[in-house]
Amino acid sequence: MILTVTPDPSLDRTYEVPSPARGRVLRADGERVAPGGKGVNVSLAAAAAGVRTTAVLPLGGAPGVLLAELLGARGVDVTAVSIAGRTRSNIALAEPDGTRTEIDLPGPALSPEESALLLDTVRSAAAEASWVACCGGLPPGLGPRWCADLVARAHAAGARTVLDTPGPALHGALAARPEVIHSDASELAAAVGRPLPTLGDVVKAAEELRELGAGAVLASLGGDGRLLVSAEGAHHGTAPAPAGRGDAAADGASLAGFLIAGGTGPGALASALAHGAAAVRLPGDAMPTPADLRPDRVRVTDDPPLDLQLADPGTP
């Protein structure tokens, strides 16, 4: 079972508009309401693949109730931690040519009691999990050591951990020795404090995080594929995919694919690439099923082209 923790989930509302114009009334042609958050996306992808998954979420108010209902309808078990604040709602305006304008609202602050309850809930739920994936930024009220505490509780329950969170929370958790760090080039650049213009630079940054406590680093590099740096060495892979949805859905599907395949080694990297590429090809907020995967189009090598100039280089 894959357990996900999203400390700052959202209810995402997308409105289809012909063309937004400031200072005018906009007539929306349609509305989509979907669960949001990095960990939520991992659970949605795992459920679509037929893998049991539980999402641990701090939820409050009517948006929190609706978020839990939407996840349940898509096969995700929800373990809710009730909070006094109201779960945030994000708004996106989608134009016919694919342009999106997004308004992300801040999440509710968690009290010390709510923060502690969230950690205790993770430890209880992790007893049945093979992996605990904590994804996304932290809301107000959760300090930089919170992720380290989460890793410690997951380990105490016998589960392995993967972290996909930026900034001080990432650095604060490395000493707890999470098995996997999932990140993109910009987040890695921020973690080591320098630009990462080439694939070789990303490999060096990943090795530095491993020296600080990470077991492995899985890096999402957009059109340049994905990189896995672990005790087995550095593996780089690509999978062709058309221009499509943003990275959020693809990254969630990719991380789910990685964990579904065991979360270690080139085979798991290939699964991550197949799931991520499949997610890009799908419409709306759909996640890939096994029938959508094209593993024959995935290429993985243990001899990464270190001089490859990244199309989207990481900048701190």
Disulfide bonds with the S-S distance in Angstrom:
none
